[in-house]
Amino acid sequence: MELVRMASKDGAAGDHEESGVEVRIIGDPIGKGLFATQDFKAGDVIFEERPLVSCQFLWNAAYGYLACDFCLRPLETAEENACRLTQNSQLSLPFPECCDTKKDSFIECPYCDMHYPPETACIMLLARIIATVRQASDKEGATALFMQFCHRTVNEEEEIAHKLLGAEFQDQLEALRALMEKSIWAPEIQHWLTPEGFRSLVALVGTNGQGIGTSPLSRWVRNCDNLEVPDEERKKLNDLIDDVYEQLEKEAGGFLNNEGSGLYPLQSSCNHSCNPNAMPTFPYNNFHLVMTAVRDISAGDEICVSYLDECNLNRSRHSRIAILRENYLFTCKCSKCVEQAGEPDVTSEEEMDEDENEGIED
């Protein structure tokens, strides 16, 4: 297991100076954070890593995605992907060399298969964590790999650390814990199968899971953007791409990617900021994460990412805090939120309504 070296035996923050970053203990209530040990320019790769465990989301099956259950790499070409999602079997994409999916290079293995996952990501990540420990030759070291992730069941405000730990899910979690205890109990994982230990494991998955998205079509589009073609041909290509995306929006809505979740040791140490200096990306079109600087970063700076998408980042402070409270159960106190503390406590929608009403009155 190549990531064992990233964690110390007791699960404490490891030293990653050789990669330009290191995990530091910040203290309560934040816990730990990831810090740069060298300067990075905007656009630089800060680090790359593979997940300890990962899996696909349940809804992939509803849209017929074909992807490796191990690394989430697409198993269909960009044209096959576009034809399926648009429900247009006659659709033809030019420049097939821009498609990253090389089907003639696939091999038969227990992982790369046409997989239709029947389980939810949360349950599968729990099962794969336990399986990883049980199958490891160094079970103590494997356990330490996962215990380095935040696994508190309450946050800094002494509230539950994740919505799955709420009262409405208690019966389901207990039923799942009892089933796992009955079917996969072993001495090395018994601490995770007690009621409190299982809640801790659920909190670990819920608060540290990083979304993964892969798409043969988006990779084809990106590669086409890099082609050097005459202006007239470029216009035809762009018109075709626009038309394909219109068809996709009509037939598939927002479900355009094969999606899943994974646990990444370094990425999970990055705290949230509404003014992030880094962003996780998946340029290899599989589960391999590349953390990229979006602003210049100096040695000693904390590396922060946004838990919000770009659209929500541009909303009012009150809206951002409301979304973070609902989905991540914490109140953001980043520099941007502190600077905007004097703004009215209204959501972006309420602000827009007020502006429209003022326009009507005028």
DONU-651862 format. One record per residue (C-alpha): residue in one letter; chain; x, y, z. Coordinates in Angstrom, 3 decimals, always signed. Layout:
<nodes>
<node 'A','A',<X,Y,Z>>
...
</nodes>
This chain:
<nodes>
<node 'M','A',<+0.000,+0.000,+0.000>>
<node 'E','A',<+1.868,+3.015,-1.302>>
<node 'L','A',<+0.248,+5.592,+0.978>>
<node 'V','A',<+1.269,+3.942,+4.237>>
<node 'R','A',<+4.290,+6.231,+4.379>>
<node 'M','A',<+1.987,+9.253,+4.574>>
<node 'A','A',<+0.732,+8.402,+8.035>>
<node 'S','A',<+2.566,+7.848,+11.258>>
<node 'K','A',<+1.709,+4.827,+13.386>>
<node 'D','A',<-0.506,+6.796,+15.755>>
<node 'G','A',<-2.369,+8.533,+12.942>>
<node 'A','A',<-0.841,+11.905,+13.736>>
<node 'A','A',<+0.013,+14.478,+11.115>>
<node 'G','A',<+2.879,+13.323,+8.938>>
<node 'D','A',<+5.798,+15.259,+7.434>>
<node 'H','A',<+5.407,+15.906,+3.717>>
<node 'E','A',<+8.114,+18.492,+3.153>>
<node 'E','A',<+9.510,+16.493,+0.254>>
<node 'S','A',<+6.277,+17.206,-1.635>>
<node 'G','A',<+6.086,+20.888,-0.726>>
<node 'V','A',<+3.337,+20.505,+1.878>>
<node 'E','A',<+2.979,+19.345,+5.455>>
<node 'V','A',<+0.074,+18.613,+7.788>>
<node 'R','A',<+0.133,+20.670,+10.983>>
<node 'I','A',<-1.945,+20.428,+14.113>>
<node 'I','A',<-3.795,+23.731,+14.509>>
<node 'G','A',<-5.674,+22.853,+17.676>>
<node 'D','A',<-9.319,+23.014,+18.659>>
<node 'P','A',<-11.764,+23.608,+17.186>>
<node 'I','A',<-10.239,+23.197,+13.700>>
<node 'G','A',<-7.909,+20.280,+14.431>>
<node 'K','A',<-5.367,+20.210,+11.610>>
<node 'G','A',<-4.592,+21.862,+8.311>>
<node 'L','A',<-2.338,+21.527,+5.285>>
<node 'F','A',<+0.445,+24.093,+4.865>>
<node 'A','A',<+2.857,+24.932,+2.051>>
<node 'T','A',<+6.572,+24.467,+2.718>>
<node 'Q','A',<+7.508,+26.177,-0.546>>
<node 'D','A',<+6.137,+28.886,-2.845>>
<node 'F','A',<+3.561,+27.995,-5.509>>
<node 'K','A',<+2.383,+30.121,-8.411>>
<node 'A','A',<-1.218,+30.154,-9.615>>
<node 'G','A',<-1.667,+27.110,-11.858>>
<node 'D','A',<+1.099,+25.069,-10.183>>
<node 'V','A',<+0.443,+21.506,-9.076>>
<node 'I','A',<+0.719,+21.424,-5.286>>
<node 'F','A',<+0.464,+17.649,-4.862>>
<node 'E','A',<-1.039,+14.525,-6.421>>
<node 'E','A',<-2.498,+11.512,-4.621>>
<node 'R','A',<-4.651,+8.446,-5.025>>
<node 'P','A',<-7.467,+7.638,-2.569>>
<node 'L','A',<-7.129,+5.007,+0.100>>
<node 'V','A',<-10.629,+3.836,-0.850>>
<node 'S','A',<-13.194,+5.056,-3.375>>
<node 'C','A',<-16.488,+3.980,-4.953>>
<node 'Q','A',<-19.182,+5.093,-7.361>>
<node 'F','A',<-22.477,+6.747,-6.463>>
<node 'L','A',<-25.735,+4.826,-6.663>>
<node 'W','A',<-27.314,+7.057,-9.306>>
<node 'N','A',<-24.655,+6.159,-11.890>>
<node 'A','A',<-26.615,+2.986,-12.545>>
<node 'A','A',<-29.783,+4.917,-13.411>>
<node 'Y','A',<-27.966,+6.589,-16.302>>
<node 'G','A',<-26.150,+3.468,-17.477>>
<node 'Y','A',<-22.597,+4.652,-16.828>>
<node 'L','A',<-19.829,+2.237,-17.746>>
<node 'A','A',<-16.813,+2.876,-15.555>>
<node 'C','A',<-14.171,+0.953,-13.660>>
<node 'D','A',<-15.359,+0.200,-10.147>>
<node 'F','A',<-11.806,+0.587,-8.877>>
<node 'C','A',<-10.591,+3.872,-10.400>>
<node 'L','A',<-13.807,+5.288,-11.993>>
<node 'R','A',<-12.116,+5.559,-15.399>>
<node 'P','A',<-14.789,+5.621,-18.150>>
<node 'L','A',<-15.145,+2.412,-20.163>>
<node 'E','A',<-17.017,+4.027,-23.061>>
<node 'T','A',<-15.807,+6.415,-25.741>>
<node 'A','A',<-16.800,+10.068,-25.889>>
<node 'E','A',<-19.110,+9.313,-28.835>>
<node 'E','A',<-20.760,+6.375,-27.039>>
<node 'N','A',<-21.145,+8.564,-23.966>>
<node 'A','A',<-22.728,+11.417,-25.944>>
<node 'C','A',<-25.053,+9.090,-27.905>>
<node 'R','A',<-26.322,+7.468,-24.714>>
<node 'L','A',<-26.864,+10.675,-22.765>>
<node 'T','A',<-28.538,+12.502,-25.653>>
<node 'Q','A',<-30.554,+9.418,-26.651>>
<node 'N','A',<-29.326,+10.100,-30.185>>
<node 'S','A',<-27.717,+7.006,-31.704>>
<node 'Q','A',<-26.963,+8.883,-34.932>>
<node 'L','A',<-24.703,+11.422,-33.248>>
<node 'S','A',<-21.166,+11.404,-34.624>>
<node 'L','A',<-18.223,+13.224,-33.044>>
<node 'P','A',<-15.267,+14.318,-35.185>>
<node 'F','A',<-11.614,+14.051,-34.138>>
<node 'P','A',<-11.836,+10.601,-32.483>>
<node 'E','A',<-8.135,+10.943,-31.634>>
<node 'C','A',<-9.201,+13.508,-29.008>>
<node 'C','A',<-11.005,+10.784,-27.046>>
<node 'D','A',<-8.958,+9.517,-24.083>>
<node 'T','A',<-10.842,+6.209,-23.872>>
<node 'K','A',<-8.760,+3.592,-25.712>>
<node 'K','A',<-10.948,+0.497,-25.575>>
<node 'D','A',<-8.368,-1.708,-27.291>>
<node 'S','A',<-6.079,-1.188,-24.286>>
<node 'F','A',<-8.598,-2.522,-21.728>>
<node 'I','A',<-7.734,-5.727,-19.929>>
<node 'E','A',<-9.982,-8.207,-18.201>>
<node 'C','A',<-9.592,-7.856,-14.452>>
<node 'P','A',<-11.769,-7.954,-11.310>>
<node 'Y','A',<-11.802,-4.147,-11.230>>
<node 'C','A',<-12.268,-2.809,-14.803>>
<node 'D','A',<-15.736,-4.141,-15.504>>
<node 'M','A',<-19.094,-2.804,-16.589>>
<node 'H','A',<-20.180,-2.128,-13.059>>
<node 'Y','A',<-23.619,-1.035,-11.942>>
<node 'P','A',<-23.181,-0.278,-8.247>>
<node 'P','A',<-26.167,-1.377,-6.143>>
<node 'E','A',<-24.920,+0.225,-2.928>>
<node 'T','A',<-24.754,+3.805,-1.745>>
<node 'A','A',<-21.323,+5.427,-1.630>>
<node 'C','A',<-21.392,+5.790,+2.142>>
<node 'I','A',<-22.048,+2.096,+2.795>>
<node 'M','A',<-19.489,+1.001,+0.202>>
<node 'L','A',<-16.785,+3.258,+1.631>>
<node 'L','A',<-17.461,+1.819,+5.099>>
<node 'A','A',<-17.180,-1.711,+3.716>>
<node 'R','A',<-13.986,-0.930,+1.800>>
<node 'I','A',<-12.344,+0.661,+4.826>>
<node 'I','A',<-13.044,-2.471,+6.852>>
<node 'A','A',<-11.939,-4.741,+4.001>>
<node 'T','A',<-8.682,-2.805,+3.607>>
<node 'V','A',<-7.817,-3.284,+7.272>>
<node 'R','A',<-8.809,-6.939,+7.365>>
<node 'Q','A',<-6.746,-7.770,+4.270>>
<node 'A','A',<-3.670,-5.744,+5.246>>
<node 'S','A',<-0.573,-7.578,+6.452>>
<node 'D','A',<+0.070,-4.648,+8.827>>
<node 'K','A',<-3.407,-4.211,+10.302>>
<node 'E','A',<-2.268,-1.640,+12.856>>
<node 'G','A',<-0.678,+0.477,+10.158>>
<node 'A','A',<-3.740,+0.171,+7.907>>
<node 'T','A',<-6.001,+1.250,+10.773>>
<node 'A','A',<-3.741,+4.256,+11.420>>
<node 'L','A',<-4.171,+5.309,+7.774>>
<node 'F','A',<-7.877,+5.802,+8.331>>
<node 'M','A',<-7.650,+7.135,+11.874>>
<node 'Q','A',<-5.620,+10.089,+10.569>>
<node 'F','A',<-8.854,+11.397,+9.033>>
<node 'C','A',<-11.120,+13.535,+11.178>>
<node 'H','A',<-13.589,+11.160,+12.795>>
<node 'R','A',<-15.189,+13.254,+15.534>>
<node 'T','A',<-18.913,+12.684,+15.980>>
<node 'V','A',<-19.470,+16.264,+17.202>>
<node 'N','A',<-18.120,+19.522,+15.809>>
<node 'E','A',<-16.703,+22.591,+17.541>>
<node 'E','A',<-20.192,+23.697,+18.544>>
<node 'E','A',<-20.830,+20.328,+20.194>>
<node 'E','A',<-23.372,+19.463,+17.534>>
<node 'I','A',<-23.341,+16.366,+15.350>>
<node 'A','A',<-20.479,+16.422,+12.843>>
<node 'H','A',<-22.572,+15.114,+9.934>>
<node 'K','A',<-26.271,+14.959,+9.088>>
<node 'L','A',<-26.137,+11.133,+8.849>>
<node 'L','A',<-25.615,+11.105,+12.619>>
<node 'G','A',<-28.936,+12.876,+13.199>>
<node 'A','A',<-31.848,+11.387,+15.083>>
<node 'E','A',<-33.786,+10.645,+11.882>>
<node 'F','A',<-31.115,+8.144,+10.809>>
<node 'Q','A',<-30.419,+6.440,+14.147>>
<node 'D','A',<-32.533,+3.346,+13.453>>
<node 'Q','A',<-31.006,+2.841,+9.992>>
<node 'L','A',<-27.449,+3.257,+11.288>>
<node 'E','A',<-28.031,+0.791,+14.103>>
<node 'A','A',<-29.515,-1.751,+11.691>>
<node 'L','A',<-26.499,-1.332,+9.378>>
<node 'R','A',<-24.073,-1.633,+12.299>>
<node 'A','A',<-25.766,-4.804,+13.530>>
<node 'L','A',<-25.618,-6.360,+10.057>>
<node 'M','A',<-21.922,-5.524,+9.677>>
<node 'E','A',<-21.122,-6.825,+13.155>>
<node 'K','A',<-22.879,-10.092,+12.345>>
<node 'S','A',<-21.283,-10.574,+8.920>>
<node 'I','A',<-17.743,-9.163,+9.079>>
<node 'W','A',<-16.688,-8.988,+12.748>>
<node 'A','A',<-12.966,-9.451,+13.374>>
<node 'P','A',<-10.725,-8.533,+16.342>>
<node 'E','A',<-8.864,-5.841,+14.394>>
<node 'I','A',<-12.063,-3.918,+13.581>>
<node 'Q','A',<-14.121,-4.517,+16.709>>
<node 'H','A',<-13.611,-0.885,+17.826>>
<node 'W','A',<-15.522,+0.271,+14.723>>
<node 'L','A',<-18.467,-2.056,+15.336>>
<node 'T','A',<-19.497,-0.722,+18.727>>
<node 'P','A',<-22.358,+1.836,+18.579>>
<node 'E','A',<-20.035,+4.791,+19.217>>
<node 'G','A',<-17.231,+3.384,+17.079>>
<node 'F','A',<-19.607,+2.917,+14.162>>
<node 'R','A',<-20.836,+6.503,+14.493>>
<node 'S','A',<-17.195,+7.570,+14.405>>
<node 'L','A',<-16.646,+5.594,+11.194>>
<node 'V','A',<-19.744,+7.145,+9.592>>
<node 'A','A',<-18.496,+10.591,+10.630>>
<node 'L','A',<-15.125,+9.809,+9.027>>
<node 'V','A',<-16.731,+8.970,+5.683>>
<node 'G','A',<-19.266,+11.771,+5.816>>
<node 'T','A',<-16.875,+14.592,+6.668>>
<node 'N','A',<-13.855,+13.529,+4.584>>
<node 'G','A',<-15.334,+12.143,+1.377>>
<node 'Q','A',<-14.109,+13.970,-1.745>>
<node 'G','A',<-16.315,+13.952,-4.811>>
<node 'I','A',<-14.813,+12.398,-7.954>>
<node 'G','A',<-16.109,+13.057,-11.463>>
<node 'T','A',<-15.013,+11.440,-14.731>>
<node 'S','A',<-16.364,+11.964,-18.244>>
<node 'P','A',<-15.086,+10.813,-21.652>>
<node 'L','A',<-17.077,+13.573,-23.350>>
<node 'S','A',<-15.622,+16.420,-21.278>>
<node 'R','A',<-12.107,+15.109,-21.935>>
<node 'W','A',<-12.855,+14.994,-25.676>>
<node 'V','A',<-14.111,+18.594,-25.559>>
<node 'R','A',<-11.018,+19.750,-23.675>>
<node 'N','A',<-8.694,+17.997,-26.112>>
<node 'C','A',<-10.602,+19.492,-29.050>>
<node 'D','A',<-10.110,+22.950,-27.534>>
<node 'N','A',<-6.362,+22.398,-27.833>>
<node 'L','A',<-6.504,+21.505,-31.529>>
<node 'E','A',<-5.065,+23.890,-34.070>>
<node 'V','A',<-7.698,+24.059,-36.818>>
<node 'P','A',<-8.788,+26.744,-39.322>>
<node 'D','A',<-11.266,+29.349,-38.070>>
<node 'E','A',<-14.123,+28.007,-40.172>>
<node 'E','A',<-13.584,+24.462,-38.910>>
<node 'R','A',<-13.255,+25.753,-35.346>>
<node 'K','A',<-16.650,+27.462,-35.640>>
<node 'K','A',<-18.284,+24.265,-36.921>>
<node 'L','A',<-16.711,+22.276,-34.101>>
<node 'N','A',<-17.841,+24.765,-31.438>>
<node 'D','A',<-21.369,+24.802,-32.882>>
<node 'L','A',<-21.428,+20.988,-32.739>>
<node 'I','A',<-20.246,+20.964,-29.124>>
<node 'D','A',<-22.877,+23.562,-28.157>>
<node 'D','A',<-25.566,+21.462,-29.840>>
<node 'V','A',<-24.427,+18.285,-28.069>>
<node 'Y','A',<-24.560,+20.005,-24.685>>
<node 'E','A',<-28.044,+21.346,-25.439>>
<node 'Q','A',<-29.195,+17.804,-26.198>>
<node 'L','A',<-27.485,+16.554,-23.040>>
<node 'E','A',<-29.215,+19.165,-20.909>>
<node 'K','A',<-32.581,+18.216,-22.381>>
<node 'E','A',<-32.201,+14.452,-21.892>>
<node 'A','A',<-29.867,+14.005,-18.898>>
<node 'G','A',<-30.038,+17.316,-17.062>>
<node 'G','A',<-27.111,+17.728,-14.674>>
<node 'F','A',<-26.111,+14.054,-14.576>>
<node 'L','A',<-23.361,+14.233,-17.178>>
<node 'N','A',<-20.463,+12.659,-15.274>>
<node 'N','A',<-19.695,+9.317,-13.707>>
<node 'E','A',<-19.470,+10.310,-10.058>>
<node 'G','A',<-18.212,+8.841,-6.838>>
<node 'S','A',<-16.434,+9.559,-3.582>>
<node 'G','A',<-13.002,+8.795,-2.151>>
<node 'L','A',<-10.853,+9.324,+0.932>>
<node 'Y','A',<-7.618,+11.250,+0.289>>
<node 'P','A',<-5.139,+11.795,+3.176>>
<node 'L','A',<-3.720,+15.155,+2.031>>
<node 'Q','A',<-6.883,+16.589,+0.498>>
<node 'S','A',<-8.850,+15.790,+3.648>>
<node 'S','A',<-6.425,+17.969,+5.640>>
<node 'C','A',<-7.362,+21.044,+3.579>>
<node 'N','A',<-9.782,+23.291,+5.446>>
<node 'H','A',<-12.533,+25.335,+3.822>>
<node 'S','A',<-12.286,+28.986,+2.847>>
<node 'C','A',<-14.714,+31.130,+0.875>>
<node 'N','A',<-11.574,+32.632,-0.683>>
<node 'P','A',<-9.671,+29.415,-1.518>>
<node 'N','A',<-6.119,+29.313,-2.841>>
<node 'A','A',<-6.313,+25.748,-4.193>>
<node 'M','A',<-8.713,+23.461,-6.037>>
<node 'P','A',<-8.856,+19.650,-6.433>>
<node 'T','A',<-8.942,+18.468,-10.049>>
<node 'F','A',<-9.034,+15.103,-11.860>>
<node 'P','A',<-7.081,+15.657,-15.101>>
<node 'Y','A',<-6.343,+11.943,-15.640>>
<node 'N','A',<-10.078,+11.166,-15.857>>
<node 'N','A',<-9.915,+8.673,-13.005>>
<node 'F','A',<-9.653,+8.809,-9.207>>
<node 'H','A',<-6.149,+10.354,-9.281>>
<node 'L','A',<-6.489,+13.755,-7.571>>
<node 'V','A',<-4.315,+16.742,-8.483>>
<node 'M','A',<-4.427,+19.733,-6.127>>
<node 'T','A',<-3.793,+22.905,-8.117>>
<node 'A','A',<-3.060,+26.442,-6.890>>
<node 'V','A',<-5.659,+29.000,-7.999>>
<node 'R','A',<-3.722,+31.891,-6.450>>
<node 'D','A',<-0.075,+32.426,-5.561>>
<node 'I','A',<+0.805,+30.629,-2.324>>
<node 'S','A',<+3.809,+31.463,-0.141>>
<node 'A','A',<+5.720,+29.030,+2.047>>
<node 'G','A',<+3.950,+28.909,+5.401>>
<node 'D','A',<+0.485,+29.676,+4.001>>
<node 'E','A',<-2.355,+27.316,+4.781>>
<node 'I','A',<-3.717,+25.551,+1.696>>
<node 'C','A',<-7.484,+25.967,+1.656>>
<node 'V','A',<-10.162,+24.744,-0.729>>
<node 'S','A',<-13.832,+25.608,-1.069>>
<node 'Y','A',<-16.548,+23.178,-0.077>>
<node 'L','A',<-18.897,+25.301,-2.220>>
<node 'D','A',<-19.111,+25.428,-5.998>>
<node 'E','A',<-18.241,+28.616,-7.870>>
<node 'C','A',<-21.863,+29.741,-8.093>>
<node 'N','A',<-22.445,+29.497,-4.342>>
<node 'L','A',<-19.083,+31.100,-3.604>>
<node 'N','A',<-20.347,+34.263,-5.290>>
<node 'R','A',<-23.439,+34.468,-3.122>>
<node 'S','A',<-23.807,+36.641,-0.020>>
<node 'R','A',<-22.044,+35.778,+3.239>>
<node 'H','A',<-25.361,+34.865,+4.841>>
<node 'S','A',<-26.209,+32.512,+1.952>>
<node 'R','A',<-22.787,+30.828,+2.091>>
<node 'I','A',<-23.011,+30.307,+5.821>>
<node 'A','A',<-26.536,+28.908,+5.509>>
<node 'I','A',<-25.405,+26.380,+2.876>>
<node 'L','A',<-22.346,+25.347,+4.907>>
<node 'R','A',<-24.448,+24.986,+8.043>>
<node 'E','A',<-27.016,+22.832,+6.235>>
<node 'N','A',<-24.550,+20.548,+4.453>>
<node 'Y','A',<-21.383,+20.617,+6.568>>
<node 'L','A',<-22.760,+21.659,+9.975>>
<node 'F','A',<-20.223,+24.400,+10.769>>
<node 'T','A',<-20.164,+28.180,+10.723>>
<node 'C','A',<-17.484,+29.547,+8.407>>
<node 'K','A',<-15.080,+32.072,+9.923>>
<node 'C','A',<-12.673,+32.470,+7.001>>
<node 'S','A',<-11.133,+35.852,+6.181>>
<node 'K','A',<-13.780,+36.610,+3.560>>
<node 'C','A',<-16.637,+35.892,+5.962>>
<node 'V','A',<-14.982,+37.977,+8.690>>
<node 'E','A',<-14.535,+40.908,+6.270>>
<node 'Q','A',<-18.203,+40.681,+5.286>>
<node 'A','A',<-19.487,+40.289,+8.835>>
<node 'G','A',<-21.173,+43.694,+8.695>>
<node 'E','A',<-23.359,+42.769,+5.730>>
<node 'P','A',<-27.132,+42.280,+6.272>>
<node 'D','A',<-28.154,+38.790,+7.357>>
<node 'V','A',<-30.257,+38.063,+4.287>>
<node 'T','A',<-29.843,+35.437,+1.583>>
<node 'S','A',<-28.869,+36.292,-1.969>>
<node 'E','A',<-32.459,+35.613,-3.086>>
<node 'E','A',<-33.820,+38.022,-0.490>>
<node 'E','A',<-31.325,+40.662,-1.632>>
<node 'M','A',<-32.456,+40.225,-5.245>>
<node 'D','A',<-36.119,+40.496,-4.224>>
<node 'E','A',<-35.388,+43.703,-2.319>>
<node 'D','A',<-33.559,+45.183,-5.326>>
<node 'E','A',<-36.464,+44.288,-7.628>>
<node 'N','A',<-38.996,+45.799,-5.231>>
<node 'E','A',<-36.955,+49.000,-4.979>>
<node 'G','A',<-36.879,+49.163,-8.802>>
<node 'I','A',<-40.681,+48.844,-8.931>>
<node 'E','A',<-41.133,+51.590,-6.340>>
<node 'D','A',<-38.832,+53.915,-8.297>>
</nodes>
